[in-house]
Amino acid sequence: MFISPAFAQAAAGGDTQSTLMSMLPLVLMFVVLYFVMIRPQMRKQKEHKAMVEALAKGDEIVTAGGLLGKVSKLGETSIGVEIASGVEIQLQRTAVVQVLPKGSLK
């Protein structure tokens, strides 16, 4: 009477081109994120690992805590660092941030 019968409209088939276009910004953001953040961080980790593995006795180093010292003992996971004459501390190898040029510490 007052309500006329409603006929369902045929649903449009999933348009693959519009689906791809809606996902394109998400894919582009991931690609930019990879090249701007993830890839440089992985390269930095590789360089740090190589530096830590190449430590040798007598190298002058800077630790993560800011201590300057000379490597006196080498272990598998730790190193002995002489920070003053007669004062030696034990550190994890990963705490080394930088290897200084020879002769930097006097």
Distance bins in CASP14 RR format, pairs under 12 A and 6 or more apart:
PFRMAT RR
TARGET T0000
AUTHOR 0000-0000-0000
RMODE 2
METHOD distances of the structure
MODEL  1
12 18 0 0 0 0 1 0 0 0 0 0 0
13 19 0 0 0 0 0 1 0 0 0 0 0
14 20 0 0 0 0 0 1 0 0 0 0 0
14 22 0 0 0 0 0 1 0 0 0 0 0
15 21 0 0 0 0 1 0 0 0 0 0 0
15 22 0 0 0 0 0 1 0 0 0 0 0
16 22 0 0 0 0 0 1 0 0 0 0 0
16 23 0 0 0 0 0 1 0 0 0 0 0
17 23 0 0 0 0 0 1 0 0 0 0 0
17 24 0 0 0 0 0 1 0 0 0 0 0
18 24 0 0 0 0 0 1 0 0 0 0 0
19 26 0 0 0 0 0 1 0 0 0 0 0
20 26 0 0 0 0 0 1 0 0 0 0 0
20 27 0 0 0 0 1 0 0 0 0 0 0
21 27 0 0 0 0 0 1 0 0 0 0 0
21 28 0 0 0 0 0 1 0 0 0 0 0
23 29 0 0 0 0 0 1 0 0 0 0 0
23 30 0 0 0 0 0 1 0 0 0 0 0
24 30 0 0 0 0 0 1 0 0 0 0 0
24 31 0 0 0 0 0 1 0 0 0 0 0
25 31 0 0 0 0 0 1 0 0 0 0 0
25 32 0 0 0 0 0 1 0 0 0 0 0
26 32 0 0 0 0 0 1 0 0 0 0 0
26 33 0 0 0 0 0 1 0 0 0 0 0
27 33 0 0 0 0 0 1 0 0 0 0 0
27 34 0 0 0 0 0 1 0 0 0 0 0
28 34 0 0 0 0 0 1 0 0 0 0 0
28 35 0 0 0 0 0 1 0 0 0 0 0
29 35 0 0 0 0 0 1 0 0 0 0 0
29 36 0 0 0 0 0 1 0 0 0 0 0
29 37 0 0 0 0 0 1 0 0 0 0 0
30 36 0 0 0 0 0 1 0 0 0 0 0
30 37 0 0 0 0 0 1 0 0 0 0 0
30 38 0 0 0 0 1 0 0 0 0 0 0
31 37 0 0 0 0 0 1 0 0 0 0 0
31 38 0 0 0 0 0 1 0 0 0 0 0
31 39 0 0 0 0 0 1 0 0 0 0 0
32 38 0 0 0 0 0 1 0 0 0 0 0
32 39 0 0 0 0 0 1 0 0 0 0 0
33 39 0 0 0 0 1 0 0 0 0 0 0
33 40 0 0 0 0 0 1 0 0 0 0 0
33 41 0 0 0 0 0 1 0 0 0 0 0
34 40 0 0 0 0 0 1 0 0 0 0 0
34 41 0 0 0 0 0 1 0 0 0 0 0
34 42 0 0 0 0 1 0 0 0 0 0 0
35 41 0 0 0 0 0 1 0 0 0 0 0
35 42 0 0 0 0 0 1 0 0 0 0 0
35 43 0 0 0 0 0 1 0 0 0 0 0
37 43 0 0 0 0 0 1 0 0 0 0 0
37 44 0 0 0 0 0 1 0 0 0 0 0
38 44 0 0 0 0 0 1 0 0 0 0 0
38 45 0 0 0 0 0 1 0 0 0 0 0
39 45 0 0 0 0 0 1 0 0 0 0 0
39 46 0 0 0 0 0 1 0 0 0 0 0
40 46 0 0 0 0 0 1 0 0 0 0 0
40 47 0 0 0 0 0 1 0 0 0 0 0
41 47 0 0 0 0 0 1 0 0 0 0 0
41 48 0 0 0 0 0 1 0 0 0 0 0
42 48 0 0 0 0 0 1 0 0 0 0 0
42 49 0 0 0 0 0 1 0 0 0 0 0
43 49 0 0 0 0 0 1 0 0 0 0 0
43 50 0 0 0 0 0 1 0 0 0 0 0
44 50 0 0 0 0 0 1 0 0 0 0 0
44 51 0 0 0 0 0 1 0 0 0 0 0
44 97 0 0 0 0 0 1 0 0 0 0 0
45 51 0 0 0 0 0 1 0 0 0 0 0
45 52 0 0 0 0 0 1 0 0 0 0 0
45 94 0 0 0 0 0 1 0 0 0 0 0
46 52 0 0 0 0 0 1 0 0 0 0 0
46 53 0 0 0 0 0 1 0 0 0 0 0
47 53 0 0 0 0 0 1 0 0 0 0 0
47 54 0 0 0 0 0 1 0 0 0 0 0
47 97 0 0 0 0 0 1 0 0 0 0 0
47 98 0 0 0 0 0 1 0 0 0 0 0
47 99 0 0 0 0 0 1 0 0 0 0 0
48 54 0 0 0 0 0 1 0 0 0 0 0
48 55 0 0 0 0 0 1 0 0 0 0 0
48 64 0 0 0 0 0 1 0 0 0 0 0
48 93 0 0 0 0 0 1 0 0 0 0 0
48 94 0 0 0 0 1 0 0 0 0 0 0
48 95 0 0 0 0 0 1 0 0 0 0 0
48 96 0 0 0 0 1 0 0 0 0 0 0
48 97 0 0 0 0 1 0 0 0 0 0 0
48 98 0 0 0 0 1 0 0 0 0 0 0
48 99 0 0 0 0 0 1 0 0 0 0 0
49 55 0 0 0 0 0 1 0 0 0 0 0
49 93 0 0 0 0 1 0 0 0 0 0 0
49 94 0 0 0 0 1 0 0 0 0 0 0
49 96 0 0 0 0 0 1 0 0 0 0 0
50 96 0 0 0 0 0 1 0 0 0 0 0
50 99 0 0 0 0 0 1 0 0 0 0 0
51 59 0 0 0 0 1 0 0 0 0 0 0
51 61 0 0 0 0 1 0 0 0 0 0 0
51 62 0 0 0 0 0 1 0 0 0 0 0
51 93 0 0 0 0 1 0 0 0 0 0 0
51 94 0 0 0 0 0 1 0 0 0 0 0
51 96 1 0 0 1 0 0 0 0 0 0 0
51 97 0 0 0 0 1 0 0 0 0 0 0
51 98 0 0 0 0 1 0 0 0 0 0 0
51 99 1 0 0 1 0 0 0 0 0 0 0
51 100 0 0 0 0 0 1 0 0 0 0 0
52 59 0 0 0 0 0 1 0 0 0 0 0
52 61 0 0 0 0 1 0 0 0 0 0 0
52 63 0 0 0 0 0 1 0 0 0 0 0
52 64 0 0 0 0 0 1 0 0 0 0 0
52 71 0 0 0 0 0 1 0 0 0 0 0
52 74 0 0 0 0 0 1 0 0 0 0 0
52 75 0 0 0 0 0 1 0 0 0 0 0
52 76 0 0 0 0 0 1 0 0 0 0 0
52 77 0 0 0 0 0 1 0 0 0 0 0
52 78 0 0 0 0 0 1 0 0 0 0 0
52 79 0 0 0 0 1 0 0 0 0 0 0
52 91 0 0 0 0 0 1 0 0 0 0 0
52 92 0 0 0 0 1 0 0 0 0 0 0
52 93 1 0 1 0 0 0 0 0 0 0 0
52 94 1 0 0 1 0 0 0 0 0 0 0
52 95 0 0 0 0 1 0 0 0 0 0 0
52 96 1 0 1 0 0 0 0 0 0 0 0
52 97 0 0 0 0 1 0 0 0 0 0 0
52 98 0 0 0 0 0 1 0 0 0 0 0
52 99 0 0 0 0 1 0 0 0 0 0 0
53 74 0 0 0 0 0 1 0 0 0 0 0
53 75 0 0 0 0 0 1 0 0 0 0 0
53 76 0 0 0 0 0 1 0 0 0 0 0
53 77 0 0 0 0 0 1 0 0 0 0 0
53 79 0 0 0 0 0 1 0 0 0 0 0
53 93 0 0 0 0 1 0 0 0 0 0 0
53 94 0 0 0 0 0 1 0 0 0 0 0
53 96 0 0 0 0 0 1 0 0 0 0 0
53 99 0 0 0 0 0 1 0 0 0 0 0
54 61 0 0 0 0 0 1 0 0 0 0 0
54 71 0 0 0 0 0 1 0 0 0 0 0
54 74 0 0 0 0 0 1 0 0 0 0 0
54 93 0 0 0 0 0 1 0 0 0 0 0
54 96 0 0 0 0 0 1 0 0 0 0 0
54 99 0 0 0 0 1 0 0 0 0 0 0
55 61 1 0 0 1 0 0 0 0 0 0 0
55 63 0 0 0 0 0 1 0 0 0 0 0
55 69 0 0 0 0 0 1 0 0 0 0 0
55 70 0 0 0 0 0 1 0 0 0 0 0
55 71 1 0 1 0 0 0 0 0 0 0 0
55 72 0 0 0 0 0 1 0 0 0 0 0
55 73 0 0 0 0 0 1 0 0 0 0 0
55 74 1 0 0 1 0 0 0 0 0 0 0
55 75 0 0 0 0 1 0 0 0 0 0 0
55 76 0 0 0 0 0 1 0 0 0 0 0
55 77 0 0 0 0 0 1 0 0 0 0 0
55 78 0 0 0 0 0 1 0 0 0 0 0
55 79 1 0 0 1 0 0 0 0 0 0 0
55 80 0 0 0 0 0 1 0 0 0 0 0
55 81 0 0 0 0 0 1 0 0 0 0 0
55 91 0 0 0 0 0 1 0 0 0 0 0
55 92 0 0 0 0 0 1 0 0 0 0 0
55 93 1 0 0 1 0 0 0 0 0 0 0
55 94 0 0 0 0 0 1 0 0 0 0 0
55 95 0 0 0 0 0 1 0 0 0 0 0
55 96 1 0 0 1 0 0 0 0 0 0 0
55 97 0 0 0 0 0 1 0 0 0 0 0
55 98 0 0 0 0 0 1 0 0 0 0 0
55 99 1 0 0 1 0 0 0 0 0 0 0
56 70 0 0 0 0 0 1 0 0 0 0 0
56 71 1 0 0 1 0 0 0 0 0 0 0
56 72 0 0 0 0 0 1 0 0 0 0 0
56 73 0 0 0 0 0 1 0 0 0 0 0
56 74 1 0 0 1 0 0 0 0 0 0 0
56 75 0 0 0 0 0 1 0 0 0 0 0
56 79 0 0 0 0 0 1 0 0 0 0 0
56 96 0 0 0 0 0 1 0 0 0 0 0
56 99 0 0 0 0 1 0 0 0 0 0 0
56 102 0 0 0 0 0 1 0 0 0 0 0
57 70 0 0 0 0 1 0 0 0 0 0 0
57 71 1 0 1 0 0 0 0 0 0 0 0
57 72 1 0 0 1 0 0 0 0 0 0 0
57 73 1 0 0 1 0 0 0 0 0 0 0
57 74 1 0 0 1 0 0 0 0 0 0 0
57 75 0 0 0 0 0 1 0 0 0 0 0
57 79 0 0 0 0 1 0 0 0 0 0 0
57 80 0 0 0 0 1 0 0 0 0 0 0
57 81 0 0 0 0 0 1 0 0 0 0 0
57 82 0 0 0 0 0 1 0 0 0 0 0
58 69 0 0 0 0 1 0 0 0 0 0 0
58 70 1 0 1 0 0 0 0 0 0 0 0
58 71 1 0 1 0 0 0 0 0 0 0 0
58 72 1 0 0 1 0 0 0 0 0 0 0
58 73 0 0 0 0 0 1 0 0 0 0 0
58 74 0 0 0 0 1 0 0 0 0 0 0
58 79 0 0 0 0 0 1 0 0 0 0 0
58 80 0 0 0 0 0 1 0 0 0 0 0
58 81 0 0 0 0 1 0 0 0 0 0 0
58 82 0 0 0 0 1 0 0 0 0 0 0
58 99 0 0 0 0 0 1 0 0 0 0 0
58 100 0 0 0 0 0 1 0 0 0 0 0
58 102 0 0 0 0 1 0 0 0 0 0 0
58 103 0 0 0 0 0 1 0 0 0 0 0
58 104 0 0 0 0 0 1 0 0 0 0 0
58 105 0 0 0 0 0 1 0 0 0 0 0
59 68 0 0 0 0 0 1 0 0 0 0 0
59 69 0 0 0 0 1 0 0 0 0 0 0
59 70 1 0 0 1 0 0 0 0 0 0 0
59 71 1 0 1 0 0 0 0 0 0 0 0
59 72 0 0 0 0 1 0 0 0 0 0 0
59 73 0 0 0 0 0 1 0 0 0 0 0
59 74 0 0 0 0 1 0 0 0 0 0 0
59 79 0 0 0 0 1 0 0 0 0 0 0
59 80 0 0 0 0 0 1 0 0 0 0 0
59 81 0 0 0 0 1 0 0 0 0 0 0
59 82 0 0 0 0 0 1 0 0 0 0 0
59 93 0 0 0 0 0 1 0 0 0 0 0
59 96 0 0 0 0 1 0 0 0 0 0 0
59 98 0 0 0 0 0 1 0 0 0 0 0
59 99 1 0 1 0 0 0 0 0 0 0 0
59 100 1 0 0 1 0 0 0 0 0 0 0
59 101 0 0 0 0 0 1 0 0 0 0 0
59 102 0 0 0 0 1 0 0 0 0 0 0
59 103 0 0 0 0 0 1 0 0 0 0 0
59 104 0 0 0 0 0 1 0 0 0 0 0
59 105 0 0 0 0 0 1 0 0 0 0 0
60 67 0 0 0 0 0 1 0 0 0 0 0
60 68 1 0 0 1 0 0 0 0 0 0 0
60 69 1 0 0 1 0 0 0 0 0 0 0
60 70 1 0 1 0 0 0 0 0 0 0 0
60 71 1 0 0 1 0 0 0 0 0 0 0
60 72 0 0 0 0 0 1 0 0 0 0 0
60 81 0 0 0 0 1 0 0 0 0 0 0
60 82 0 0 0 0 0 1 0 0 0 0 0
60 83 0 0 0 0 0 1 0 0 0 0 0
60 96 0 0 0 0 0 1 0 0 0 0 0
60 98 0 0 0 0 1 0 0 0 0 0 0
60 99 1 0 0 1 0 0 0 0 0 0 0
60 100 1 0 1 0 0 0 0 0 0 0 0
60 101 1 0 0 1 0 0 0 0 0 0 0
60 102 1 0 0 1 0 0 0 0 0 0 0
60 103 1 0 0 1 0 0 0 0 0 0 0
60 104 1 0 1 0 0 0 0 0 0 0 0
60 105 1 0 1 0 0 0 0 0 0 0 0
60 106 0 0 0 0 0 1 0 0 0 0 0
61 67 0 0 0 0 1 0 0 0 0 0 0
61 68 1 0 0 1 0 0 0 0 0 0 0
61 69 1 0 1 0 0 0 0 0 0 0 0
61 70 1 0 0 1 0 0 0 0 0 0 0
61 71 1 0 0 1 0 0 0 0 0 0 0
61 72 0 0 0 0 0 1 0 0 0 0 0
61 74 0 0 0 0 0 1 0 0 0 0 0
61 79 0 0 0 0 1 0 0 0 0 0 0
61 80 0 0 0 0 0 1 0 0 0 0 0
61 81 1 0 0 1 0 0 0 0 0 0 0
61 82 0 0 0 0 0 1 0 0 0 0 0
61 83 0 0 0 0 0 1 0 0 0 0 0
61 89 0 0 0 0 0 1 0 0 0 0 0
61 91 0 0 0 0 1 0 0 0 0 0 0
61 93 0 0 0 0 0 1 0 0 0 0 0
61 95 0 0 0 0 1 0 0 0 0 0 0
61 96 1 0 1 0 0 0 0 0 0 0 0
61 97 1 0 0 1 0 0 0 0 0 0 0
61 98 1 0 0 1 0 0 0 0 0 0 0
61 99 1 0 1 0 0 0 0 0 0 0 0
61 100 1 0 0 1 0 0 0 0 0 0 0
61 101 0 0 0 0 0 1 0 0 0 0 0
61 102 0 0 0 0 0 1 0 0 0 0 0
61 104 0 0 0 0 1 0 0 0 0 0 0
61 105 0 0 0 0 1 0 0 0 0 0 0
62 68 1 0 1 0 0 0 0 0 0 0 0
62 69 1 0 0 1 0 0 0 0 0 0 0
62 70 0 0 0 0 0 1 0 0 0 0 0
62 71 0 0 0 0 0 1 0 0 0 0 0
62 81 0 0 0 0 0 1 0 0 0 0 0
62 83 0 0 0 0 0 1 0 0 0 0 0
62 91 0 0 0 0 0 1 0 0 0 0 0
62 95 0 0 0 0 1 0 0 0 0 0 0
62 96 1 0 0 1 0 0 0 0 0 0 0
62 97 1 0 1 0 0 0 0 0 0 0 0
62 98 1 0 1 0 0 0 0 0 0 0 0
62 99 0 0 0 0 1 0 0 0 0 0 0
62 100 1 0 0 1 0 0 0 0 0 0 0
62 101 0 0 0 0 0 1 0 0 0 0 0
62 104 0 0 0 0 1 0 0 0 0 0 0
62 105 0 0 0 0 0 1 0 0 0 0 0
63 69 1 0 0 1 0 0 0 0 0 0 0
63 70 0 0 0 0 0 1 0 0 0 0 0
63 71 0 0 0 0 0 1 0 0 0 0 0
63 79 0 0 0 0 1 0 0 0 0 0 0
63 80 0 0 0 0 0 1 0 0 0 0 0
63 81 1 0 0 1 0 0 0 0 0 0 0
63 83 0 0 0 0 1 0 0 0 0 0 0
63 89 0 0 0 0 1 0 0 0 0 0 0
63 90 0 0 0 0 0 1 0 0 0 0 0
63 91 1 0 0 1 0 0 0 0 0 0 0
63 92 0 0 0 0 1 0 0 0 0 0 0
63 93 0 0 0 0 0 1 0 0 0 0 0
63 94 0 0 0 0 0 1 0 0 0 0 0
63 95 1 0 1 0 0 0 0 0 0 0 0
63 96 1 0 0 1 0 0 0 0 0 0 0
63 97 1 0 0 1 0 0 0 0 0 0 0
63 98 0 0 0 0 1 0 0 0 0 0 0
63 99 0 0 0 0 0 1 0 0 0 0 0
63 100 0 0 0 0 0 1 0 0 0 0 0
64 81 0 0 0 0 0 1 0 0 0 0 0
64 91 0 0 0 0 1 0 0 0 0 0 0
64 92 0 0 0 0 1 0 0 0 0 0 0
64 93 0 0 0 0 0 1 0 0 0 0 0
64 94 0 0 0 0 1 0 0 0 0 0 0
64 95 1 0 1 0 0 0 0 0 0 0 0
64 96 1 0 0 1 0 0 0 0 0 0 0
64 97 1 0 1 0 0 0 0 0 0 0 0
64 98 0 0 0 0 1 0 0 0 0 0 0
65 81 0 0 0 0 0 1 0 0 0 0 0
65 83 0 0 0 0 0 1 0 0 0 0 0
65 89 0 0 0 0 0 1 0 0 0 0 0
65 91 0 0 0 0 1 0 0 0 0 0 0
65 92 0 0 0 0 0 1 0 0 0 0 0
65 95 1 0 0 1 0 0 0 0 0 0 0
65 96 0 0 0 0 0 1 0 0 0 0 0
65 97 1 0 0 1 0 0 0 0 0 0 0
65 98 0 0 0 0 0 1 0 0 0 0 0
66 81 0 0 0 0 0 1 0 0 0 0 0
66 83 0 0 0 0 0 1 0 0 0 0 0
66 91 0 0 0 0 0 1 0 0 0 0 0
66 95 0 0 0 0 1 0 0 0 0 0 0
66 96 0 0 0 0 0 1 0 0 0 0 0
66 97 1 0 0 1 0 0 0 0 0 0 0
66 98 0 0 0 0 1 0 0 0 0 0 0
66 100 0 0 0 0 0 1 0 0 0 0 0
67 79 0 0 0 0 0 1 0 0 0 0 0
67 80 0 0 0 0 0 1 0 0 0 0 0
67 81 1 0 0 1 0 0 0 0 0 0 0
67 82 0 0 0 0 0 1 0 0 0 0 0
67 83 1 0 1 0 0 0 0 0 0 0 0
67 84 0 0 0 0 0 1 0 0 0 0 0
67 87 0 0 0 0 0 1 0 0 0 0 0
67 88 0 0 0 0 0 1 0 0 0 0 0
67 89 1 0 0 1 0 0 0 0 0 0 0
67 91 0 0 0 0 1 0 0 0 0 0 0
67 95 0 0 0 0 1 0 0 0 0 0 0
67 96 0 0 0 0 0 1 0 0 0 0 0
67 97 0 0 0 0 1 0 0 0 0 0 0
67 98 0 0 0 0 0 1 0 0 0 0 0
67 100 0 0 0 0 0 1 0 0 0 0 0
67 105 0 0 0 0 0 1 0 0 0 0 0
68 81 0 0 0 0 1 0 0 0 0 0 0
68 82 0 0 0 0 0 1 0 0 0 0 0
68 83 1 0 0 1 0 0 0 0 0 0 0
68 84 0 0 0 0 0 1 0 0 0 0 0
68 89 0 0 0 0 0 1 0 0 0 0 0
68 96 0 0 0 0 0 1 0 0 0 0 0
68 97 0 0 0 0 0 1 0 0 0 0 0
68 98 0 0 0 0 1 0 0 0 0 0 0
68 99 0 0 0 0 0 1 0 0 0 0 0
68 100 1 0 0 1 0 0 0 0 0 0 0
68 103 0 0 0 0 0 1 0 0 0 0 0
68 104 1 0 0 1 0 0 0 0 0 0 0
68 105 1 0 1 0 0 0 0 0 0 0 0
68 106 0 0 0 0 0 1 0 0 0 0 0
69 79 0 0 0 0 0 1 0 0 0 0 0
69 80 0 0 0 0 1 0 0 0 0 0 0
69 81 1 0 1 0 0 0 0 0 0 0 0
69 82 1 0 0 1 0 0 0 0 0 0 0
69 83 1 0 1 0 0 0 0 0 0 0 0
69 84 0 0 0 0 1 0 0 0 0 0 0
69 85 0 0 0 0 0 1 0 0 0 0 0
69 86 0 0 0 0 0 1 0 0 0 0 0
69 87 0 0 0 0 1 0 0 0 0 0 0
69 88 0 0 0 0 1 0 0 0 0 0 0
69 89 0 0 0 0 1 0 0 0 0 0 0
69 91 0 0 0 0 1 0 0 0 0 0 0
69 95 0 0 0 0 0 1 0 0 0 0 0
69 96 0 0 0 0 0 1 0 0 0 0 0
69 97 0 0 0 0 0 1 0 0 0 0 0
69 98 0 0 0 0 0 1 0 0 0 0 0
69 99 0 0 0 0 0 1 0 0 0 0 0
69 100 0 0 0 0 1 0 0 0 0 0 0
69 103 0 0 0 0 0 1 0 0 0 0 0
69 104 0 0 0 0 1 0 0 0 0 0 0
69 105 1 0 0 1 0 0 0 0 0 0 0
69 106 0 0 0 0 0 1 0 0 0 0 0
70 79 0 0 0 0 0 1 0 0 0 0 0
70 80 0 0 0 0 1 0 0 0 0 0 0
70 81 1 0 0 1 0 0 0 0 0 0 0
70 82 1 0 1 0 0 0 0 0 0 0 0
70 83 0 0 0 0 1 0 0 0 0 0 0
70 84 0 0 0 0 0 1 0 0 0 0 0
70 85 0 0 0 0 0 1 0 0 0 0 0
70 86 0 0 0 0 0 1 0 0 0 0 0
70 87 0 0 0 0 0 1 0 0 0 0 0
70 88 0 0 0 0 1 0 0 0 0 0 0
70 89 0 0 0 0 0 1 0 0 0 0 0
70 96 0 0 0 0 0 1 0 0 0 0 0
70 99 0 0 0 0 0 1 0 0 0 0 0
70 100 0 0 0 0 1 0 0 0 0 0 0
70 102 0 0 0 0 0 1 0 0 0 0 0
70 103 0 0 0 0 1 0 0 0 0 0 0
70 104 0 0 0 0 1 0 0 0 0 0 0
70 105 1 0 0 1 0 0 0 0 0 0 0
70 106 0 0 0 0 0 1 0 0 0 0 0
71 78 0 0 0 0 0 1 0 0 0 0 0
71 79 1 0 1 0 0 0 0 0 0 0 0
71 80 1 0 0 1 0 0 0 0 0 0 0
71 81 1 0 0 1 0 0 0 0 0 0 0
71 82 1 0 0 1 0 0 0 0 0 0 0
71 83 0 0 0 0 0 1 0 0 0 0 0
71 88 0 0 0 0 0 1 0 0 0 0 0
71 89 0 0 0 0 0 1 0 0 0 0 0
71 90 0 0 0 0 0 1 0 0 0 0 0
71 91 0 0 0 0 1 0 0 0 0 0 0
71 93 0 0 0 0 1 0 0 0 0 0 0
71 95 0 0 0 0 0 1 0 0 0 0 0
71 96 0 0 0 0 1 0 0 0 0 0 0
71 99 0 0 0 0 1 0 0 0 0 0 0
71 100 0 0 0 0 0 1 0 0 0 0 0
71 102 0 0 0 0 0 1 0 0 0 0 0
71 105 0 0 0 0 0 1 0 0 0 0 0
72 78 0 0 0 0 0 1 0 0 0 0 0
72 79 0 0 0 0 1 0 0 0 0 0 0
72 80 1 0 1 0 0 0 0 0 0 0 0
72 81 1 0 0 1 0 0 0 0 0 0 0
72 82 1 0 1 0 0 0 0 0 0 0 0
72 83 0 0 0 0 1 0 0 0 0 0 0
72 84 0 0 0 0 0 1 0 0 0 0 0
72 85 0 0 0 0 0 1 0 0 0 0 0
72 86 0 0 0 0 1 0 0 0 0 0 0
72 87 0 0 0 0 0 1 0 0 0 0 0
72 88 1 0 1 0 0 0 0 0 0 0 0
72 89 0 0 0 0 1 0 0 0 0 0 0
72 90 0 0 0 0 0 1 0 0 0 0 0
72 91 0 0 0 0 0 1 0 0 0 0 0
73 79 1 0 0 1 0 0 0 0 0 0 0
73 80 1 0 1 0 0 0 0 0 0 0 0
73 81 0 0 0 0 1 0 0 0 0 0 0
73 82 0 0 0 0 1 0 0 0 0 0 0
73 88 1 0 0 1 0 0 0 0 0 0 0
73 89 0 0 0 0 0 1 0 0 0 0 0
73 90 0 0 0 0 1 0 0 0 0 0 0
73 91 0 0 0 0 0 1 0 0 0 0 0
73 93 0 0 0 0 0 1 0 0 0 0 0
74 80 1 0 0 1 0 0 0 0 0 0 0
74 81 0 0 0 0 0 1 0 0 0 0 0
74 90 0 0 0 0 0 1 0 0 0 0 0
74 91 0 0 0 0 0 1 0 0 0 0 0
74 93 0 0 0 0 1 0 0 0 0 0 0
74 96 0 0 0 0 0 1 0 0 0 0 0
75 81 0 0 0 0 0 1 0 0 0 0 0
75 90 0 0 0 0 1 0 0 0 0 0 0
75 91 0 0 0 0 0 1 0 0 0 0 0
75 92 0 0 0 0 0 1 0 0 0 0 0
75 93 1 0 0 1 0 0 0 0 0 0 0
76 92 0 0 0 0 0 1 0 0 0 0 0
76 93 0 0 0 0 1 0 0 0 0 0 0
77 90 0 0 0 0 0 1 0 0 0 0 0
77 91 0 0 0 0 0 1 0 0 0 0 0
77 92 1 0 0 1 0 0 0 0 0 0 0
77 93 1 0 0 1 0 0 0 0 0 0 0
77 94 0 0 0 0 1 0 0 0 0 0 0
77 95 0 0 0 0 0 1 0 0 0 0 0
78 88 0 0 0 0 0 1 0 0 0 0 0
78 89 0 0 0 0 0 1 0 0 0 0 0
78 90 1 0 1 0 0 0 0 0 0 0 0
78 91 1 0 0 1 0 0 0 0 0 0 0
78 92 1 0 1 0 0 0 0 0 0 0 0
78 93 1 0 0 1 0 0 0 0 0 0 0
78 94 0 0 0 0 1 0 0 0 0 0 0
78 95 0 0 0 0 1 0 0 0 0 0 0
78 96 0 0 0 0 0 1 0 0 0 0 0
79 88 0 0 0 0 0 1 0 0 0 0 0
79 89 0 0 0 0 1 0 0 0 0 0 0
79 90 1 0 0 1 0 0 0 0 0 0 0
79 91 1 0 1 0 0 0 0 0 0 0 0
79 92 1 0 0 1 0 0 0 0 0 0 0
79 93 1 0 1 0 0 0 0 0 0 0 0
79 94 0 0 0 0 0 1 0 0 0 0 0
79 95 0 0 0 0 1 0 0 0 0 0 0
79 96 1 0 0 1 0 0 0 0 0 0 0
79 99 0 0 0 0 0 1 0 0 0 0 0
80 86 0 0 0 0 0 1 0 0 0 0 0
80 87 0 0 0 0 0 1 0 0 0 0 0
80 88 1 0 1 0 0 0 0 0 0 0 0
80 89 1 0 0 1 0 0 0 0 0 0 0
80 90 1 0 1 0 0 0 0 0 0 0 0
80 91 1 0 0 1 0 0 0 0 0 0 0
80 92 0 0 0 0 0 1 0 0 0 0 0
80 93 0 0 0 0 1 0 0 0 0 0 0
80 95 0 0 0 0 0 1 0 0 0 0 0
80 96 0 0 0 0 0 1 0 0 0 0 0
81 87 0 0 0 0 1 0 0 0 0 0 0
81 88 1 0 0 1 0 0 0 0 0 0 0
81 89 1 0 1 0 0 0 0 0 0 0 0
81 90 1 0 0 1 0 0 0 0 0 0 0
81 91 1 0 1 0 0 0 0 0 0 0 0
81 92 0 0 0 0 0 1 0 0 0 0 0
81 93 0 0 0 0 0 1 0 0 0 0 0
81 95 0 0 0 0 1 0 0 0 0 0 0
81 96 0 0 0 0 1 0 0 0 0 0 0
81 105 0 0 0 0 0 1 0 0 0 0 0
82 88 1 0 1 0 0 0 0 0 0 0 0
82 89 0 0 0 0 1 0 0 0 0 0 0
82 90 0 0 0 0 0 1 0 0 0 0 0
82 91 0 0 0 0 0 1 0 0 0 0 0
82 105 0 0 0 0 1 0 0 0 0 0 0
83 89 1 0 0 1 0 0 0 0 0 0 0
83 90 0 0 0 0 0 1 0 0 0 0 0
83 91 0 0 0 0 1 0 0 0 0 0 0
83 105 0 0 0 0 1 0 0 0 0 0 0
84 105 0 0 0 0 0 1 0 0 0 0 0
85 105 0 0 0 0 0 1 0 0 0 0 0
85 106 0 0 0 0 0 1 0 0 0 0 0
89 95 0 0 0 0 0 1 0 0 0 0 0
91 97 0 0 0 0 0 1 0 0 0 0 0
93 99 0 0 0 0 0 1 0 0 0 0 0
98 104 0 0 0 0 0 1 0 0 0 0 0
99 105 0 0 0 0 0 1 0 0 0 0 0
100 106 0 0 0 0 0 1 0 0 0 0 0
END
